[in-house]
Amino acid sequence: MSNEFAMVRFGKVNMGNGERLLIQSSGGDQVFLDPTILEAIAQLGHEDLSRLIVAVTEL
């Protein structure tokens, strides 16, 4: 998936303790998310999600 600002790849990865969603940036950064984390992120409101994104980008 890409636009004029970024490109990311998505995939499903089978790991020893279940499936994970892989999100990988064109720069090589990647994250594996399990279903519990995906559900928690999906339930966040706009303001909470914005704060989470800011906190992660500051790491």
C-alpha positions in Angstrom: 0.0 0.0 0.0 1.5 3.4 -0.9 0.7 7.0 -1.5 2.9 10.1 -2.2 4.1 10.1 1.4 4.8 6.4 2.4 4.8 2.8 1.4 4.0 -0.1 3.7 3.6 -3.8 3.1 1.2 -6.1 5.0 1.4 -9.8 5.5 0.3 -12.6 7.7 3.1 -14.5 9.5 2.7 -17.8 11.3 4.8 -17.8 14.5 5.2 -20.4 17.2 2.4 -19.0 19.3 -0.1 -18.0 16.5 -0.5 -15.8 13.5 0.6 -12.2 13.5 0.0 -9.2 11.2 3.3 -8.0 9.7 3.5 -4.3 8.8 6.8 -3.3 7.1 7.8 0.2 6.0 9.9 0.9 2.9 12.7 1.9 5.2 12.8 -1.6 6.7 11.1 -0.9 10.0 8.6 -3.7 10.9 6.1 -4.7 13.6 4.3 -7.9 14.3 0.8 -7.5 15.8 -1.2 -10.2 17.5 -5.0 -10.4 17.4 -5.3 -9.0 21.0 -3.3 -5.9 20.1 -5.2 -5.4 16.9 -8.5 -5.5 18.7 -7.3 -3.0 21.4 -6.1 -0.6 18.7 -9.4 -1.0 16.8 -11.3 0.0 19.9 -9.3 3.2 20.5 -11.0 6.6 20.0 -9.5 9.2 17.7 -7.7 11.1 20.5 -6.3 8.0 22.2 -5.0 6.7 18.9 -3.4 10.0 18.1 -1.6 10.0 21.5 -0.5 6.5 20.9 1.0 7.3 17.5 2.8 10.4 18.9 4.2 8.3 21.8 5.5 5.6 19.5 7.1 8.0 17.1 9.0 9.7 19.9 10.7 6.4 20.9 
